[in-house]
Amino acid sequence: MADPLKDYRRRRAGGKTPEPMGGQPSGEGPIFVVQEHKATSHHFDFRLEVDGVLKSWAVPKGPSTDPRDKRLAMPTEDHPLDYADFEGMIPEHSYGAGAVIVWDRGRYDNITEKDGEIQPLADALEAGHALVRLHGRKLRGGFVLQRVGQGDDARWLLIKMKGEGSDARRRPVSTEPESVLSGRTVDALEAGEES
Ligand code: MN
């Protein structure tokens, strides 16, 4: 079987970046993580544990709790599971150089149905339509990942579902900037401040 993390490792020099190179199962059931990443372009990385890796999307504006917002989500390479706990500075000249914090993290439930049954999430993503219920500190309730377009033009959208956790006024990416692990912000981390 092809190593799903080959792309991840190819881009990174082990020993030069503090990022994990492993991939231990989390043991707490499928998890999601949202990492704020102040790289060349400031963005949020949305990741879902699927079949032993973290499926990943870069979300330039970050997730929204407003069901009317459709947030662009660009697929990126699969990441190892232990990346879900990574925060720190990726050094200059390394791939993705800049500050990373764990902006939100928790378990999730796959709630994608097909023919009246839960569809495996890998299949749902392959088909371009997946529903998850997040149990994070900041993000809760249903979210849709929807692929639009074909081939090289394909894009994904991350959209809050109505109901639990939806709130058109909350704007957590700007009003709740602290890491759920350390309380630090990307700016504080970048400035080298201790929590
Ligand atoms: Mn990133």
Residues whose N, C-alpha, C, O or C-beta is under 5 A from the ligand:
A	BS01	MN	H37 D45
